[in-house]
Amino acid sequence: MFRGPATINFFAADHAAAKAWYRELLGMPPYFDVPGYAEWRLGDYETEIGIIDAQFAPAGQTGSPAGAIVNWAVDDVQASLDRLLALGAVTHQPVTDRGHGFVTASVVDPFGNVLAVMTNPHYAEVLQRRLG
């Protein structure tokens, strides 16, 4: 039934600044960019991340970190955390060893969204099976 995330959306009151910040973080421009919305495809499964102007956010969706936290698979949690902090994010949760090979960390981006990174020992196994 569930085939994986299609688009993960974040909201930003300063949409232009958020687009510039994510362009710098991701190292590429959005592939889809219209007034009030920008979208990138990234990662092994080309998961979409969308930045939406906060004026279009449902009530209660902006103002402080809240909601689900998506953990992005990375090769090096500390290096990823360092890059996010260098770009102006602030620590939400420091590097934490969760056991069994899982390590996580998260930040709040300059627009109030939580971004999390993790190493997951199963991620590479699943990717290898899919790629055959």
N, C-alpha and C positions, 0 to 999 in steps of 0.2 A: 504494500500500500504506500508507504513512504519511500521515496526514491532518493532522498537527500535534500539538503537545503537548496532552494532555487535562488532566492534573493534575501539578503539580510539587510535591513534598513536601519539607518541611524538618522537622527534629526539634528539640525543645527540652526540656531537663530541667525548666525552670520553665514549664510550658505556659500557665498563667494570665498570666504576665508577657509571654510571647511573643505571645499573642493581643492583649494590650493594646498592645504595641509595634507590631505589624502593623496594628492598627486605626488607630493614630495615623499611621503611615506612609501607609497607603492611603486614609485619610480616610473610612472606612466600616466598619461592623461586618461580621463574616463572614455570608454568606448561609446557611451550614450550620454548626451548632455543637452538638456532642455531647461528652460527657466524653472527653477525650483526643484530640479532633480538631476542627479548625475550618477552614473553607474559604471563600475569596473568589473571585469571578470578576472579572477585570480586563482592561483593554486592548481593543484593537480587535477581537480574536477571542474575547474572554471566556475567556481562558486561566485555568484554575483553579490556585490556589496553596493548598496545605494545610499546616497546622501540626500535627504529630503529637507527642504526649507521648513523650519519649525512652525511656520504659519499654517502648514498643512497637517501638523501632528494632532492625533486624537487627544482629547482632554486628558491631562495628567501624564503625558508622555515626555515632557521636557522639564528641565529645572534641576534635577539631581539624578545621579546614577540610580537606575532601578531596572527591574525586568530580568529577562534571561541573559545569561552570559555565554557567548559563543567562544569556544576555545579554538584558536587557529593553530594548526600543526606547524611547528617550526623545527629546525635542526638543532638550534641552540637557544634555549630560553633566556639565558643571561644576556647574550648578544642582542637578541630581539628586544628585550626589556630596555637595555641601554640605548638602542636606537630610538625607541618610542620616547624615552625620557629626554633624549637629546633634541627631539622635535617638539618638546613642550608638553608632553603628557605628564601626568603625575601618578605616582604609585597608588594603586588601589589595593593590591595584594602583592607582597614581595615574592621572590622565587620561593616556591614551597615544594618539597619532595613529598609526593602523595603515596609513595611506595610502589613496588612492582614495576618500576620504570617510568611512572607518570610524574612529570614535573610541570608545575604551572606558575604563572605570574599574570597579573593584570594591571592595567592602567586606566585612568580616565582621560580621554582625549580632551583637547582644549574646548570642546563643545558639549561636554557632559556625558559622553557615551563611554561605556566600559568596553575595552578591548582586552581580550585574554589570549595568551599564547601558551602552548604546552608541547612537551614531547610525549609521544604516545607510542609505546612499543608495537602496538597492533596496526598503526597507520601504514607503515611501510609494507607490512605483510598483506594487508588488504589491497593496497595499490599494486603490489607485485602480482597478486592473483588476477586483478582486473586487467593488467597489461599483458599478462601471460608470459 
